[in-house]
Amino acid sequence: MKAHEASEKIARWLAAKVSEADAKGVVIGMSGGIDSSVAVVLAKRALGKNVLGLILPCESNPKDAKLAQLVAKKFGISTKKIDLTTIFRKFRKILPAADRKTLGNLKARMRMSVLYYFANKHHYLVLGASNKSELWIGYFTKHGDAAADVMPLGGLYKTQVFELAKHLGIPKEIIKAKPSAGLWKGQSDEKEIGMGYAALDMILWLMENGKQKKSPRTAKVLGMIKHSKHKRKMPEIFYI
């Protein structure tokens, strides 16, 4: 499917989902990254002014907020900035010491709490920005960035999100930036995953179409899918 067709279908789908829920609009966390930028612009197309972008820095690189504001200005998106750094540091004082991954997940869950606060306040839905590639392998924070009511990019591979970004006119600074959740200094999505998105998407596509080939990378991806299965399901319930 071509980018313009995908953008139109997603926008119509978003409008329908908001209407079905009897909600007034959507709220999304704007990180300055490509996924949230594409998602918020699609929401703007679907819902007009009923879109709120929250910029939630938490010991973050100031550049991230500037990129988010660049998107907001270009596409006329209402935003609110709330710095969570002080709250995060208070958490660190009362909680036992932990590694950077655990602390990064805490940041993601703090942000989601704020998103749902504003969703409740305005009778909005929370718009998630996770893509198909990352959902498949579990590259997201459970009850963090993956906690959402609607996920317009969940059916698109990461490489397709890049194509959609070009079509929508997302600023080049964002498209060219190295993908990162920005949870700690120097964090890189592709480095954490262990391969580039182009390679990952090809493996996932081959799997999806029954053409997978045996290789160390394929085995690695299969392992990530298997071990993250619990992240894509509702909690297991024991029945008597």
Summary of the structure (lengths in Angstrom):
residues: 240
radius of gyration: 17.8
end to end distance: 46.7
largest distance: 55.9
contacts: 759
relative contact order: 0.15
helix: 56%
strand: 8%
